[in-house]
Amino acid sequence: MIPATETLSDRATACSLPEDHEALSDAFGRLGTAPERLRAAVLVGWRSESFLSALCASAPAIEHILLLEPDATRRRELQSLAARLPAALFVPECAAPTEIYSVAAYLAIARFLIGVRVAPKDVLFVVDQATVADQGEIYQPLALAVSDLQWCHSDAFIRLIHGASLLSSGLVMRWAEFLADHGEPFQALRIWSLLSEDEKRSSAIASRALACWDTVGCPRLMRRWIPLLPENDAGQATLSADVERAISDERAREHQTFNQNMRSIAKYRPALFDQLKNCAADAAARAERIHVALLADVPWLAAPGQSSVRRGDYTMLFHIDDDGSIELINPLREQWKTHLEVKAIAGTAQQSVAVGSIACLADVFNLAGTLSRTNLPNCMSSAYLFERDPALLFAVLRVFDLDWVWSDQRISLFVGDEGARQLVETFAENPLLPLPSLVRGLDPQLLAELRDVAKRRQQQSDAAFEQLARKYDDCRRKELREVLAGARKRPLRVLLPTCLFTTVLQYVTRDIAAAFAELGHEVRVVQERTPHERVPRGYLAGEIVDFDPDLIFMIDVLRPHFGGEVPPGIPVVCWIQDDLPRLSETSTIENLSELDFTYTINSDAVARYRALGYPHLELLPFAANTEIYRPAERPIEARDEVAYITNLVIPKEPAAIAGLFAELEPLFEAMDEVPLVPERVAPVVEAACKRLRRQVTAAQLAAVLPAATMLARKVDRVRYADWLLDAEIPLALYGRGWSQLPRFRAYSRGIVESGAALCEAYQRSKVVLHINRGLNCHMRVFEGLSSGGFVLARADASDLLPGEFGDRMAIGSEIEVFTSRDDLVRLVRRAFSDERWRRGVIEAGRQRVLRDHRYRSRVQSVIGDLCAALGS
């Protein structure tokens, strides 16, 4: 029996309609039912004439209305409305039932639909949830029966037939025939399987059952019914031959699909393949009794709990018992209706999903839509598909091509009792692996074990926070001074939190950690190890307790951002490399202390952040990891081409102002210097809006500025690629986004990974182009020079400021900069033709980097600041 609470929440939530005529029309849309196709309605709990009138007005084709009302007095009152309605109104006797599902309600609805000859798909089933909530004891069984017929067309009724002694009822036979004739052959077959227990009836229903099994494409299940045909049936032999041929064809297709799946599993999931081989014979034999049928044009839910209903084809998994009765697999859940269209399970991408059975094929097929990649680089969602019954998996492998499942590394599959243990251990042994945020169909035992994992994680996090409160005090500050002064003969312990889901920051952290280690200090980097992991709250606290660092060094993150995970008694260095809004929040800055040391990468940012009230803020330029970025042992022959290494973000036009980008982009292109910060982009956006004759509010302007600023940066970076192509200079474009623009597709080389691949790219082209407004002291410049590449940078006004590029590199001898289009083309062509000059600039620039711009020197500068501040 289906629990009443589950049925109401999962199946009947879409049934409540308001009495207001306009709202009623909206409700039709939510229900996915076209009013013009409705020919009948079945109602529970609706008592007002105004609602019935509005219903008839909204759906003019309705000719028949069945109103289930348990109160006899109310039934008589409602029957008096019949003369005033355009549709025929039926209010049958329906005494207050005592069972969860009202058999009387089922019989009344069956008689009604058979009598009016309206297919269930053209019937509006409506429950007034307010009435059910107020008087649930008498109305809920009626509501459950209506909901069952709306979504499942007799699913619960079929399970009630035995208990209600209805097998001998002629109405049940007529109801099965009605379902078969109106697009529900499978439900009819389930009834006929029960009715066939009566030998006198078996031959009468055999031909009907054969036709239905043929409709849903299950020739093997036609065999059972052929011997039950009348003995004088002349076509029985021909039918048997046709069925055997269909069975042979079906087995050949299943064999091909199964082998294709197993080859894919062996290729992508060898451990799973070995596990399946061990149980193959047993499971395959049992899988022969599991069948799949395709049902056409039926209502299905986009997702349980959603109010929208759609129509389409779905698959059904079931097996045949020894007595011939049909049993659905997972019959109590909507998931046995499996629509083959891929849709997100919950409408939005989920971080992590767990699906409890291959029988929940709707969820399995929807994983691709649900597990969309996030906006974070390198980051992936995860899915954990668990199947306790190998036989069920083998049955599915025979009929569904799941190659995309096996080849998708976002999806993990666990099988059998051993798989259940492995699934739990996967989370128990890896605290960085987030527990599933969306769970479908996991059995209670497995759910309980996953909850235990979550509980243990929380306990570990709580314990780490408790220890942090006792760990760092004034004694630790004295110890740090002694270590920095050399009084304690031990290295610094430096903890460096970072994130795998960055394109730059994780590599800078790697290089800073290497510099600390080169100076003899202990380092520990905290970050995700795989695209599926996340660093949860409390994990960093545990790392601090375990490693006991003297210093925490991080990029673009301040101590207050960790919400208490970084205790106040430990020095924290934050190196600001991106102008993020959170770094300018007054409430954050006010919580910084004398142990917070902040650095920025250019002098302009130093002035801005000092003005915001940072207690300690200095300039710390980028540098190069010269152990990674160095010339190859065997010289690489450089090509006559320009390597342009930069990501290109292609923003989407904001919906708030249609046509904005079409006006905005030409304005940016016409400017000698494209504005790259929001405050300078805003006037250009306002000018574009005037050309569009749009009045823009301050709120609208603020909403579109981020996308407009990204567009400006895209125009700025594209400009130099266009200049080079116009001059017919070969180009190699590295990074995201370039292949999205047709004119650059042939020159796109894709993403180049930091490290050896990037080092080679610096050396492979005769010129490396650097474009970054206000930041020529950039890692790409120093890395390119350290690798032995010829770097050509765009001249910038900031180059001449104290401590900036002009003070750190000798422009014209250690590096070249260009000031115009002609200057760019001239310098590139000279680099192609004058190798002696090119090599001279490369060597001079490399030596300057080795002397002044290694990360080791940046770390020494930070340690010097710590010594001065702490008095050591």
N, C-alpha and C positions, 0 to 999 in steps of 0.2 A: 504494500500500500504506500502511496506517495504521502509523505508528511504534509499536513495542511499548510504549515508555514512555508515550506519550500515551494509548494505549488503557487501559493498566492504571490510570493515575492518574485519568483522566476517566470511565472507564466501570465499572471493576470494584472500586472502593473499598468498595462497599456489600455485597460478596459474602461476607465472612468471618463465619461464625457460630460461637459457642462451643458446646462440647459440653454444658454444663450446661443442664438442661431449662428452668429459669426464665429463664436468659439467652437461650436460644433463642427463647422467646416474645417477649422484648423485641426481639430482632433482627428478628422478623417485623414488628413495629411500625415499626422504623427503615426496613425495606425497603418499607413501604407495602403489604404483601401480607397480606390477611386469611387466616389459616391455614385457616379453614373452607372457603374456596373453592378451595384448592389440590388438584389431582388428580394431579399428577405432579411429579417433581423431577429435575433434571439436575445432577450433582455432579462436581467435579474436586478431587482431592487429599484427600478425606475417607476415612480408612482405619479408623476405629474403629467397632465394633459399637454402642458406647454412643451415639455420635452418631446413627447410623441409627435406633436405637430411639427416641431423644429426638425425632427429626424426625417419625417416624410418630405418636408420642404427641401432639405439638404440633399436627399437622395430620392429624386422623383420616380425612379424605377422600382422602388420598394413596393411590393404588392401584398406582402404577408409579414405579420409581426407576431412572434410568440413571446408572451410575457409570463415568466415563471414567478408565481406569487404564492407563498405557503399559507397566507391568511385568507380564510374563506370569505369573510366580510369584505375584505379589500378586493378579492377576485370579482365579487358581484359588482362592486363600484366600478372597477376597471372595464368590465364587460359592457357597461353602459356607454363607454366612450366609443365603441365600435362604429356606431352610426355617424360619428362626427369626424372620423379619420378617413383619408383616401385609401389607406391600406386595410386589408382584412386583419382583424385583431383576434388572436387566440389566447385565452387565459385558461389553461387546463387545470384540473384539480391536481394539486401537488402538496400533499400533506407534509407537515414538518418532519423531516427524516431524522433518524437516530444514527445513521452511519456517516462516516467522513464524506464519502461520495454518495450522492443521492441517485439510487437506481431509478427511482420514479422520474427524476429529471432527465436522465439519459433516455428513458423510454418515451417520454413526452417529446423530447427534441427529435428523436428518431422518427416517431410517427409524423411529426410536423414536416420534417424535411422530405420524407418519402412522399407524403401527401401533396406537398406543393411542388415537388420535383425541382428543387433548387440545389445546385452543387454547393458543397461547403465553402468553396472559395468565393462564392458570390453571396455569402451570408455575413452579416455584421453581428458578431457576438459581443455583447456589451454588459459589463457589470458595474453597478454603482457602488464604488468602494466605501462611500460614506455610509450607506445603508448596511453594508456587510459589517463595517466596523461597529456600528451602533447595535445591531442585532445579529451578531455573528453566529449565535447558536442555531438559529433557524435558517439564516441566509447563506452561511458559508458553504454547506454541502452543495447547494444549488450553484453557487459561484464557482466552486471547484469543478463541477461537472461541465459548466459552460466553458471554463478556461481550458479544460482537457480537450474538449471538442474543437475549440478555436485553434489551439496549437498542434494537437496531436491526433485529432479525429479518432477518438475512441480508445486511446492508449490505456487509460485506467479502466474504462468500461469493459474492455476485453478481459482484464484481470479479475473483474467482478462477476463475470458470467457464471462461472462454476458456483460461487458462493450464493448467488441469487437464484439458482436452479432455473436458468433461462435457456438452457441448451435446446429444450424442446419447443421453445417459443418460435412461432412462425415469423414474428417481428424481427428476431435476431437474424434469420435467414434473409429476409427482405432487406435489412440494414446492411448486411454484407454485400448483397447484390448492388445496392445503392452506392456504397463506397467504391466498389469496383468500377461501376459505370461513370463515376464522377471524380476520377483522378486519384483514388486512394486504394490501389490494388493490394498493397502490402497489408493494410489493416484488414481488408476483406479476406486475404489468405489466412491471417491469424485466426479469424473467426471460423473460416471453413475448416481449418485444421482441428479446431475443437469440435465442430459439428460432425466431422468425419468419423468420430468415435462411434457414432451410430451407423452400423453397417447398412441399414436400410437407406440411409441418405447418401452414402459415400459415392455411389455411381451417379447420383443426380448432380452432385457438385463437382465431380471429377473434371468435366469439360471446362467449367468455369475456372477451377484452380489451374488447369493447364494453360488457359489463356492468360491468366494473371502472371504465372511464373514466366511465361514467354515475354510478357510486357516488361517485367523488371529485369530480364536478361539472366535467368538462372536455369539453364537447361538441365543441370544435374538433378534439380529438385522437381523436374517434370516427370522423371522416371517413376516416382512413387505413385503418381496418379494414373498413369497409362493402364496398369492392370485393373483399375477400378472403373474404367469405361464400360458401358454396356457390352455384353459378349458379342452381340451382332453388329458391332461398329465396324464397318468395312474399311475404314481408314486407319485402324489401329496399327497395322503393320507398317504402313507408310510413315505414320507419325513417329513410331519407334525408331525407324531408320533416320528420319530427319533429326530427332533428338540426339541420337548417338553421334551423328556427324557434328552437331552443334557442341556437344560435350567434348568431342575430340579437338575441335577448333579452340574451344575455351581453354582446355588443358594446355594446348600448345602456346597460347598467348600467356597463360599464367607461368608456364615454364620459362618462357623468354623473359618476362618481367622479373621473375624471381632470380634468375641467373644474372640479369643486369644489375639488380640491387646488390646481390652478393659480391659481384665483381667490384662494384663501387665501394662497398663496405670494406672489402679486402684492401683496396687501394688507399682509402682515406682513414679507416678505423681498424687497423690490423688486430688490435687487442679485442675489439668487439667481434670481429670475424672469428677469431679462435674460440671465443666464448660461445658463439652461436653454433660452431661446428660440433662442440661437445654435446649439445642438446638437439641437434638437427633432426635425427631420426624420430625421436620421441615427439618433438614439437610438430614436425611436419605431418605426422600421422594424425595428431589431434586437430591440426589446422584444417584438415580435409572437411571437418564438420562445421567450420566457420565459413559463412557466406557473406557476400556483398551484393546489395541490390541498389539500383539507381531509381529514384522516384522523381517524377517530373512535375514542374509547375505547382509547387506547394508553398505554403507560407513558412517562413523561417525567421528566427530572430538574428539580427546582426550581432548581438551579444546579449546574454542573459542580463536582465536588469535594465536594458535599454527599451524605450517605448516604441521604437520603429520596427515595423514588420516588413519583410521583403518577400518576393516570390521568386522561385527559381528551382533548380534541380539540387537534390542532395543525395548523399549515399547513406546506406544503412548497413550496419554490421549486425549479424544475428547468427544463431546456430540452431540446429534442429535436434531436439531430444530424441531418445530412443522410441518414444511413443508417437513421434511425428509432430509434436507441438513446437511452435516457433517461440524462441526466447530471444529478446533483444539484448545486445551487449550494452551495459550501462543504460538500461531503459528509463531510469529515474532522472536522467539529466538531459538537458536540452542539447548537450554536445553530440548525442548520437545523430542529430540532424547535422550533417556535414556539408556545408555549401562549398563548392570547389573554387569559388572566387576568393582571392587573397585579400584579406582586409585586416586592419589592425584590431587585435582582440578587444582593446578598451578604447580605441579611437586615437590613442597617442602612443608614441614610442615608450616602451618600458625599459628600465635599467636592467632588470633580470626577471625571467619568466620561468616557472616550473609547470610542466604539463604532466599529469599523472598517468596517462595511458595513451597508447597508440590508437585506442578506440575513440578518443576525443579528436577525431581527424579534423574537425573544424579548427581546433586550436593549433594542431600540427601544421596544417596548410597555411594558417594565418601567421605563423612565426616569422616568415620572411617580411611581412608587412609590419609586424609589431616590433621586430628587432632592427629597426632602421638605425643606421649609424648616427651618432650624435654629432653636434657641431664641433666637439672637441677633437683635435687631431689625434690620431692613433687610438681613439677610444671606441670600444665596441660594447653593445649590449650582449647579454648572455641568455641562453635557454638551456634548461635541463629537462630532457624528455625521459621519463621513467616508465618502463613496462614490466610489471611483475610476472606476467604470463607470456613466456616465449612463444607458445602456440598462437596466441593472438597476433604477435609480431610477425610470425611466419605467414599467417593468413594474409595480412596486409601487404607483405612483401610480394605476394603472388599477383596482386591486382593493381598496386599503386607504384608508379615510378617515383621513388623518393631520392633520386640521385642528388638533388639540391640539398636534402637534409644531410646526407653523409659528407658532402663536399664542403659544407658550411661550417667553418671552425667556430662559429658563435654558438653552435648547438652541440651539447653533450648528450649521449644516450646511455642509460643504465638499464640493465635487463636482469630480471629475476631477483631472488632474495639476496644474492651476492651483490647485485647492482644496487639494491636498497642500502646495503651496508656501505658500498663505495660512495654513493651519493651523499650520505650523512658525513662520512669521513672527509670528503672533498671540502666541505664547509668547516668541519671541526678542526682540520689541520691547517687551514689557510684563513687567518683572520682578515686578510685583505679582500677576500672574495665575498661580495655582498650577498646576503640571503635574498632569495627571490622576492621581488616586490609585488608580483602577481602570481598567484598559485591557482591552478585549475586541476581538479580531479585527483589530487594526491590522497592516498588512503589515510585514515586517522592515525595509524601507527607511525607512518613516515612524517606526518605533520607534527606529531608530538615530539619526535626525535629532533626535527629541525627547530622547534621551539626551545628545546633543551640547549641546542647549540647557541641560539640567540641569548638565552639566559646566562650561559657561561661567559659569553663575550661581554655582556653587560657587567657581570660580576668582576671580570678581569679589568675592565675599564674603571669601575668604581674603586677597585683596590689601587690602581695606578694613581688616580687623583688623590687618594688619601695619603699615599707615600710622598707625592710631590709636595704636599703642604708642609711636610717635616724635613724635606731634603735640603732646601737651599736657604741659607741664612747668612748672617754677617761672617761667620767662620769660613764659609765658602769663598767669600770675596777676598779674605786675607790669604787663603790658599791660592787663589788665582793670581794675586799679586806676586806671591812667592814663585809660582811657576813661570810667570812672565819675566821675572827678574833673574831667573836661573837659580834661586835659592833652593827650590825643590827640583831634583834631577828626574823629572819626568816630562814627557811631551804634553802639549795641550790635547784635550779631547774635544773634537769639533764635530757637531751634528749638523747635517745639511739636509733639511726637508726640501723636496722638489716634486715635480709632477711629470709622469710619463706623457701626459696629454698636452704637451707643449712642443712647439717647433724649434724653439731656441733655448728657453730657460733651463731645460733639463741638461743641455750640453754645456752651458756656461757653468752650471753647478758641478758637472763632472770635471770640468777643467779647474775650477776653484778647489775642489776636493783633491785633485792631483797635485796642485801647488802646495796645499797644506801638507800632504804626505811627503812631497819632495823635501820640504823643510824639516821633516822628521816628526810630524805630529800624527796622532791617531785621528782617523776620520770615519764617520758612518753616514752614508747617504740613505735617506728615507724616501722611498717612492714606490709606486706600483711597479710590478715586474712584468705583467702581461696586460694586454688591452682590456681584459675583463675585470681587473682588480680595481678597487677604490680604497683610499686610505680613510677609514672611518674615524669619527670623533672618538677620542680616547686612545687611539693607537699611538699617536705621537707621545702622549703622556707615558705610555708604557715603554717606549723606546728611550725616553729621557731617564726614566727610573733605571732601566737596564744598563744604559751606556754611561750614565753619569757625566754628561758633557760639561766642559768649562765654558763653552761658547756655542751659540746657535747662529748659523749663517744661512740666510734665505733671501730669495729674490722676489720683489714685488709683494711681499707679505710682511705685515707688522705684528708685533707681539699680541695686541688686543684682538686681532682677527682670529686667533686660535681659541678664544673664549675660555681662558684659564688653563689650557694645556701647557703653556709655557710659563713657568713660575716667575715671579718678579725678581728673584735673587740671582738670576743668571743673565750674563750679557747677551744681547741679541743684535746681530748685524743684519740690516735690511738694505739690499742693493736695489734701488729703484731703476728699472730699465724701461718701464712702460707707464705712461701718464694715465693711470687708472683712477676713476672717480673715488674709489674707496680710500685712496691714499691722501685725499684732500679733505676727508671728513673731520670736522672739528672735534666731534665726540671721540674719535679714534686718537687724534693727535694729543688731546688732553690727557690721555691715559698712558702716554709714553713717559719714560723715566730717564734718569742719568745713565742707566745701563742699556739704553736703546741707542745704537749707533747707525745712522742712516747715511747712505751714499747715493749719488745720482751720476749719470753718465755724461752730462754736459753742464756747462756753467750757467746756461739759461735756467735749467731746472733747479740748480743750487739756489739761485736767487728766489725763485717762486716758492720753493718748499721752506726755505728759511723764513720767509715772510709769513708762512702759515703757522709757525711756532714750533718746528721740530727742535728738540733740545740739542742734538748733535748731528750736523749735516755737512758733508764734505763732498768734493768731486773725486770720483773714482772711475777713470775711463776704462773702456774695454781693453782686452789684451789678446794674446794668442797662446794656445797650448803648443809650444814648439816641439814637443815630443811626438805629437800627432801630425802637425802641419809642418812638413819639411820636405825638401826635394827628394825624389825617388832615387834609389841607389843606381838604377839604370835610367839615364836621362830620358824623359818623355818628349817625343817630337811634337812640338806645338803646331797646331793648325792655324791657317790664316782665317781666324774667325774671332768674334767677340763673345765671350761668355757673360751672360747677364743672369745673375743668380738672385732672384727675388720672387717671393710669392705674390700673385696677382689676385686680389679679392674682387670678384664680380658681384656687386650688391644687387639685391632685388629692389625694384622701384617701390616706394611706400604706397600703400593703397590710399592713404589719406589725401594725396594730391595726384590725381591721374594725369599722366603726360608730363610730369615734372622732369624726369630724366632726359626726355627728348629736347626740352628747352635748356636744361642745365648743362648738359655735356658740351654743346658747342660754346657756351659761355666760358667754361673752364679751358677748353682747347684754344680759345682766342687770347688767353691771358699769357703774358710773358712769364709770370711766376704764379703757378697754381697754388691757391691757399690750401693748407693741409691741416688746419686746426679748426674746430667748430666755430669759434668766435669770428674767424675770418671767412668761413664758408657761409655763415648766416646772411650777410648782405647779398651774396650772389644768389642764394635761394630766393630771397625776397624779390630780386630783379627778375628771376625766372617766373615767379608767381605773377608779377605785374604783366609780363608778356602773355601769360595764360589768362589774364583778367580774373585772377582769383584773389579774394580777400582772405588772408591767412592769419589766424589767431596766434598768439604766443604759444599756446599749447600745441597747435598743429606744427608750428615751426620747430619746437623742441622735439616733437615726435619724428620729424623727417631728417633732422640734422645728422644723426649718426650715419644713416644710409648715404646722405649727400656728401658727407666727409669721406666715406669710403669710395664714393664715385670720384671725388677730386683726387684721391691718392691713386686710384686706378688710372685716371687720365695722365697724371704726372709720370707714372712709371711707364705707361705705354708710349708716351711722347718720344722717348729716347730710342726705343726699339723701332719706331716708325722712321726716325731720322736715319738710322743705320740702314734700314731696308731701302729707303729712298735713295741712299748713296750706293746701293748695290754691294753692301758690305755683308759678308756671311755672318750669321748670327746663331748662337746656341742659347736657348731660353730654358733655364732650370727653375723649377718651382711649380706650385699649384696655380691653376687658373689659366695659363697661357693657351692651352689646347682648346678652351672654350671659345676663343676668338678665331674665326676661320682664317684670317690673314696671317696668323702666327702659328697655325697648327703644324705646318711643315717644319717649323724651327723648334718646336717644343721638345725638350728632352726629359720631361717629367721631373719628379722630385728626386733630388740628390741627397743621400743620407749624410749627416754630419760624420766626420771621421775620414777614413781612407778614401771613400768615394768622392767626397768633397775636395779633399787634398789633390786628388788626381784631376778633377775638373778644373781647379785653379791652374794646373800646369798644362792641361791639354789644349787650351786656346791661347793664342798670342796676346790677347787683351782680356782682362777681367774688368767689367764695368761696374762701378759702385755708384748707386743713387740713393741718398738718404738725407733729406733736408735737415740741416743743422747738426749732422752727426757723421763727420768724416773720421772721427776717432772711433771707428766701428770694428767689431770683431772680424767682419768680412775683409776689411782692408788689411788688418794685421795678419790674419790667417793666410790671405792670398800672398802677401809679401813673404811670410815665413815659409810658405810652400814652394816659393820660387816662381811665383806668377807675377805678371806685369799688371798692376792695378791702376786703372784710370778712373779718377773720382770727379764728380761734379763740384766745381768751386762753390764755396758757400761763404756768406758774410761772417759766419761764426768762426771761420778758420783763423781770423786775425785777432780774436779775443785772447786775453791772457789765459794760459793753461790749455788752450784749445789746439786744433790741428797744426796750425802754423808753428807753435812752440814745440810740438812733439815729433814732427816730421819736416825734413827740409824739402819744401815744395820746389820741383824743378830738377832735383838731383836724386832724392830718395823716393819720390813719388811724383806723378804727373797729375794735374787737374785741368779740366777744360772749362771754358767760360761761355761757349756758344755752340750752335750747331756746326758752324764751319770749323771751329777749334776742335770739336770732338772728332769730326771726320779726318782732319789733318793729322791729329795725334795717332789715330788708329792706323791710318795708312803708313805713317812713318814707322810704327811698331811692326807692321807687316814687312816693311822693306829694309829697315835699318836694324839688323839683329845685334850689332855691336852696341849701339845706343840702348836698345831694349835690355840687353843683358846687364849693362852697366847700371841702369836704374834699378833693376831687380836686385842685384847684389848689394847695392848701397842701401836699399830699403830693407832687405833681409837682415843685414848686420845691425841696422838701427832697431829693428824689432827684437833681435836677440839681446841687445844691450838694454833696452828701456821698456819694452812692451810685452814681457812675459807675465803670465798670471802670478808667477812667484813674486815679482816685484809688487803687484797689487796686494797680495796677501801680506807681504812685509809691511806695506803702508798701513793696512788695517791693524796689524798687531802693534805697530808703533803708536797708533791712536789709542788703542786699549791701554798700553803702558802709561801714556801721558795722562789719560783720564782717571786711571785707577791709582796713580801715584807710585808705580813700581819702577 
